[in-house]
Amino acid sequence: MTYEFEGKTEKEAIEKAAAELGLERDQFDVEILETQKNTLFKKGYVKIRVHTLTSSQPHAEKHESHAPVHRAMANPLPQDEFEQKLLAFVSETIEKMGYEAGVEVLFREEKKIGIKLNSDSSSILIGRKGKNLDAMQLLANVYAGKLGREDTRVILDTENYRVRREESLVHLAYTTADKVRSSRGSILLEPMNPFERRLIHTTLNDFADIETKSEGDGLYKQVRVLYKGY
């Protein structure tokens, strides 16, 4: 699938694409469509086209192919200075919010680290539709960048919320597709963050008679599921 983005620089446009699509940089190719330099009367910009690298395997029953990844448990203790500072930052952030939580490493992958929050206030830390957890995760990623690890994505989780949310969204995608197919119409889903929207898109990507598109502005956009030809 292809998408188009604009930014003041090529780097900014690529960063927008990665954030909007919820992808790592190595998961899409970039084509420069247009470049406008700064002039006295016009601001410069770069327009790019992004080609996502999706699987070409034929679709039959997708309930297993899009199941969330269950990772093996990692050593929960920090293994280097970066992990020590990162866990301390997350712990201090929660304390400043007025809550307590044990913080440990959940998993380690190439350019990705998961952090688990153990707290009696997990429901508050998660927030409605995970917005509090997303906000803390954003702060953790900004802090990781300040530590010189801009290429490392930080994932925060508590009470296995991320996996449960993924499973819920995959189920939502299938049931919505069935409803759209029956009504020959379209359904607009609830506002979601980039990762959640991408999960809906990829889950339904191989349905020949179903189309998905994001609508709205800002970080939390909505996905519309449509019957093709509607």
C-alpha positions as CSV (number, residue, x, y, z in Angstrom):
1,M,0.0,0.0,0.0
2,T,1.1,3.6,-0.6
3,Y,0.7,6.8,1.3
4,E,1.9,10.4,0.9
5,F,3.4,12.7,3.5
6,E,4.9,16.2,3.7
7,G,7.4,17.8,5.9
8,K,9.8,20.8,6.1
9,T,12.6,18.3,5.4
10,E,12.9,14.8,4.1
11,K,13.7,13.6,7.6
12,E,10.6,15.2,9.1
13,A,8.4,13.7,6.4
14,I,9.8,10.3,7.0
15,E,9.3,10.7,10.8
16,K,5.7,11.7,10.2
17,A,5.2,8.6,8.0
18,A,6.6,6.3,10.7
19,A,4.5,7.8,13.5
20,E,1.3,7.9,11.4
21,L,1.6,4.3,10.1
22,G,3.1,2.9,13.3
23,L,6.0,1.4,11.4
24,E,9.7,1.0,11.9
25,R,11.9,2.8,9.3
26,D,12.9,-0.6,7.7
27,Q,9.3,-1.5,7.1
28,F,8.6,0.9,4.3
29,D,10.4,2.4,1.2
30,V,10.4,6.2,0.5
31,E,10.0,7.9,-2.9
32,I,10.7,11.6,-3.1
33,L,7.8,13.2,-5.1
34,E,8.5,16.9,-4.8
35,T,11.0,19.3,-3.1
36,Q,10.4,23.0,-2.6
37,K,13.3,25.1,-1.3
38,N,12.7,28.1,1.1
39,T,12.1,31.4,-0.8
40,L,11.2,34.9,0.2
41,F,7.5,34.2,-0.3
42,K,7.2,30.4,0.2
43,K,8.3,28.0,2.9
44,G,10.2,24.9,1.8
45,Y,8.8,21.4,2.0
46,V,9.4,17.9,0.9
47,K,6.7,15.6,-0.3
48,I,7.3,11.8,-0.2
49,R,5.4,8.6,-1.1
50,V,5.7,5.7,1.3
51,H,5.4,2.1,0.1
52,T,4.7,-0.2,3.0
53,L,6.3,-3.7,2.9
54,T,3.4,-6.1,3.4
55,S,3.2,-9.8,3.1
56,S,2.2,-11.2,-0.3
57,Q,1.0,-14.5,1.1
58,P,-2.6,-15.4,-0.1
59,H,-5.3,-14.9,2.5
60,A,-7.6,-17.7,3.7
61,E,-8.5,-17.6,7.3
62,K,-6.6,-14.7,8.9
63,H,-7.4,-15.4,12.6
64,E,-4.1,-17.1,13.2
65,S,-1.8,-15.1,10.8
66,H,-2.5,-11.8,12.7
67,A,-2.5,-13.2,16.2
68,P,-0.5,-10.9,18.6
69,V,3.1,-11.9,19.2
70,H,3.7,-13.5,22.6
71,R,7.3,-12.8,23.6
72,A,9.5,-14.9,25.9
73,M,10.1,-13.3,29.3
74,A,13.4,-11.4,29.6
75,N,15.7,-10.8,32.6
76,P,13.6,-8.1,34.4
77,L,16.7,-6.4,35.8
78,P,18.4,-3.6,33.9
79,Q,21.5,-4.8,32.0
80,D,23.2,-1.5,31.2
81,E,23.3,2.2,32.0
82,F,20.7,3.0,29.4
83,E,18.2,0.5,30.9
84,Q,18.9,1.7,34.4
85,K,18.2,5.3,33.5
86,L,15.2,4.5,31.5
87,L,13.5,2.4,34.2
88,A,14.4,5.1,36.8
89,F,12.8,7.8,34.6
90,V,9.6,5.7,34.2
91,S,9.4,5.1,37.9
92,E,9.9,8.8,38.8
93,T,7.3,9.8,36.2
94,I,4.7,7.6,37.9
95,E,5.7,8.8,41.3
96,K,5.2,12.4,40.2
97,M,1.7,11.4,39.0
98,G,1.0,10.4,42.6
99,Y,1.1,6.6,42.2
100,E,3.5,3.8,42.9
101,A,4.7,1.0,40.5
102,G,7.4,-1.5,40.3
103,V,9.2,-1.1,37.0
104,E,11.1,-3.9,35.2
105,V,12.2,-5.1,31.8
106,L,9.5,-7.1,30.0
107,F,11.3,-8.0,26.8
108,R,14.3,-7.0,24.7
109,E,14.4,-7.1,20.9
110,E,16.6,-5.4,18.3
111,K,15.9,-1.6,18.5
112,K,13.0,-2.3,20.9
113,I,12.6,-2.7,24.7
114,G,9.4,-3.5,26.7
115,I,8.9,-2.2,30.2
116,K,6.4,-3.7,32.6
117,L,4.6,-1.7,35.3
118,N,3.5,-3.6,38.4
119,S,1.0,-1.4,40.3
120,D,-2.2,-1.5,42.3
121,S,-3.3,1.5,40.2
122,S,-2.9,-0.2,36.9
123,S,-6.3,0.8,35.6
124,I,-5.5,4.4,36.2
125,L,-2.0,4.1,34.6
126,I,-3.7,2.6,31.6
127,G,-6.5,5.2,31.3
128,R,-9.4,5.2,28.9
129,K,-8.5,3.2,25.8
130,G,-4.9,3.2,27.0
131,K,-4.3,6.9,26.6
132,N,-2.5,7.4,29.9
133,L,-0.2,4.4,29.1
134,D,0.4,5.9,25.6
135,A,1.3,9.3,27.1
136,M,3.8,7.7,29.5
137,Q,5.2,5.6,26.6
138,L,5.7,8.8,24.5
139,L,7.6,10.4,27.3
140,A,9.8,7.3,27.7
141,N,10.6,7.4,24.0
142,V,11.5,11.1,24.1
143,Y,13.8,10.4,27.1
144,A,15.4,7.4,25.3
145,G,16.2,9.8,22.5
146,K,17.8,12.2,24.9
147,L,20.0,9.3,26.1
148,G,21.2,8.9,22.5
149,R,18.9,5.9,21.7
150,E,16.6,7.5,19.1
151,D,16.6,4.2,17.2
152,T,15.2,2.3,20.2
153,R,11.4,2.0,20.6
154,V,10.2,1.8,24.1
155,I,6.9,-0.2,24.8
156,L,5.2,0.3,28.2
157,D,2.7,-2.3,29.4
158,T,0.8,-3.3,32.6
159,E,-1.6,-6.1,33.4
160,N,-0.9,-7.5,29.9
161,Y,-3.0,-4.6,28.5
162,R,-1.1,-4.4,25.1
163,V,-1.7,-8.0,24.2
164,R,-5.4,-7.9,25.4
165,R,-5.9,-4.7,23.4
166,E,-4.4,-6.2,20.2
167,E,-6.6,-9.3,20.5
168,S,-9.6,-7.1,21.0
169,L,-8.8,-5.0,18.0
170,V,-8.2,-8.0,15.7
171,H,-11.6,-9.4,16.8
172,L,-13.2,-6.0,16.2
173,A,-11.7,-5.9,12.7
174,Y,-13.2,-9.2,11.7
175,T,-16.7,-8.5,13.2
176,T,-16.7,-5.1,11.5
177,A,-15.8,-6.6,8.2
178,D,-18.6,-9.1,8.5
179,K,-21.1,-6.3,9.3
180,V,-19.9,-4.1,6.4
181,R,-20.1,-7.1,4.0
182,S,-23.6,-7.8,5.0
183,S,-24.8,-4.2,4.8
184,R,-22.7,-3.3,1.7
185,G,-22.0,0.0,3.6
186,S,-19.3,1.4,5.8
187,I,-18.5,1.7,9.6
188,L,-16.4,4.3,11.3
189,L,-14.5,2.9,14.2
190,E,-13.5,4.6,17.5
191,P,-10.4,7.0,17.5
192,M,-7.2,5.0,17.7
193,N,-3.4,5.7,18.0
194,P,-1.2,4.9,14.9
195,F,-0.3,1.4,16.1
196,E,-3.9,0.4,16.7
197,R,-5.0,1.8,13.3
198,R,-2.2,-0.1,11.5
199,L,-3.4,-3.3,13.2
200,I,-6.9,-2.8,11.8
201,H,-5.5,-2.0,8.3
202,T,-3.1,-5.0,8.2
203,T,-5.7,-7.4,9.6
204,L,-8.2,-6.5,6.8
205,N,-5.6,-5.8,4.1
206,D,-6.1,-9.1,2.3
207,F,-9.9,-9.0,2.2
208,A,-10.7,-8.5,-1.5
209,D,-14.1,-6.9,-0.9
210,I,-13.1,-4.7,2.1
211,E,-11.2,-1.4,2.2
212,T,-9.9,0.6,5.1
213,K,-8.9,4.2,5.4
214,S,-8.0,6.6,8.2
215,E,-10.0,9.8,8.8
216,G,-9.5,12.8,11.0
217,D,-6.6,14.9,12.3
218,G,-4.1,14.6,15.0
219,L,-2.6,11.4,16.6
220,Y,-6.0,9.7,17.4
221,K,-7.7,9.2,14.0
222,Q,-10.6,6.9,13.1
223,V,-10.5,4.0,10.7
224,R,-13.4,3.6,8.3
225,V,-14.1,0.1,7.1
226,L,-15.9,0.1,3.7
227,Y,-17.4,-2.5,1.4
228,K,-15.7,-2.0,-2.0
229,G,-18.1,-0.5,-4.5
230,Y,-20.1,1.2,-1.8
